Amino acid sequence: LCPPGVLPLCCRPPAWDRATRPPPSPLQPPGIPCRSFSNNKIQVELDGSSGVAMMKLKSPPVNSLSLELLTEFSISLEKLENDRSCRGVVITSAVPKIFSSGLDITEMCGKSTEHYGEFWRAVQELWLRLYSSSMVTVAAINGSSPAGGCLIALSCDYRIMAENPKFSIGLNEAQLGIVAPFWFKDTFVNVVGHRTAERSLQLGSLHPAPEAHKLGLVDELVPEEKLMEKAAAVMAQWLALPDHARQLTKTMMRKAVLDRLVAHREEDIKNFVTFISKESIQKSLRMYMEMLKKKKS
């Protein structure tokens, strides 16, 4: 039996979408997460009273985007998309001082071409799901966010970053001898404009938080202790609008970029595998990994 005031899914009219969902059950106190699920790398809590989920990356020490994390991220998003009570998701980090260090270098170094293909397909899948999500997506960037971490933030509807000049964000692939794929570039251009994106991509720039805000790479800076409070306020503002109008507008704005990758997905995977398999690129990645080891020691 369903709680008072809540119809079972089988009895709901087909047109009843997230924007017109029934009021929360009186048995469910406001602000209390009604559902949570946690995988090895991703932690999710969904507050049924607000319709907002919190998704936290929890892969210490730096939330590297490994094949496992990428897969869990996409599965978590799919679960939330399929939950009629969920209208928005805040994406943040459970690891102090780092949002995500980006793609896991170990997944791209010394592996088979089959592995490289599987890994890149998982990167594509994460972006396709996040960039096209019907939910409101807010990035609460509570630490540095280079490369793939920056892509996750760029793919959200709104970006709030902790006001700490030690935190930086950007697509710095050029520093590793890697070229950012066209769909990374397109996402970046859509946020900051062509000239800023061109300069930043060529230099592989990592922008300190104040500079990132000035460039429009992030929408707001707030003190670290106010980050989640601000994310909740922004989410409430976006959810005050009818879902269908917002969703259709989002689709209209992003469709061309999404369609471009979908149309060239296999070609993009093939290009990545060919590129990453080159000995010169493998050598560059090995050198970068050695540099990281020395820094740790």
ABEGO torsion letter per residue (X at the ends): XBBBGBBBAAABBAABBAAABBBBBAABBBGBBABBBBBAABBBBBBAAAGBBBBBBBBOAAGBBBAAAAAAAAAAAAAAAABAABABBBBBBABBGBABAEBBAAAABGBBAAAAAAAAAAAAAAAAAAAABABBBBBBBAEBBBEAAAAAAAABABBBBBBBAABBBEBAAAAAGBBBBAAAAAAAAAAAEAAAAAAAAAAGBBBBAAAAAAAGABABBBBAAAAAAAAAAAAAAAAABBAAAAAAAAAAAAAAAAAAAAAAAAAAAAAAAAAAABAAAAAAAAAAAAAAAAAAX
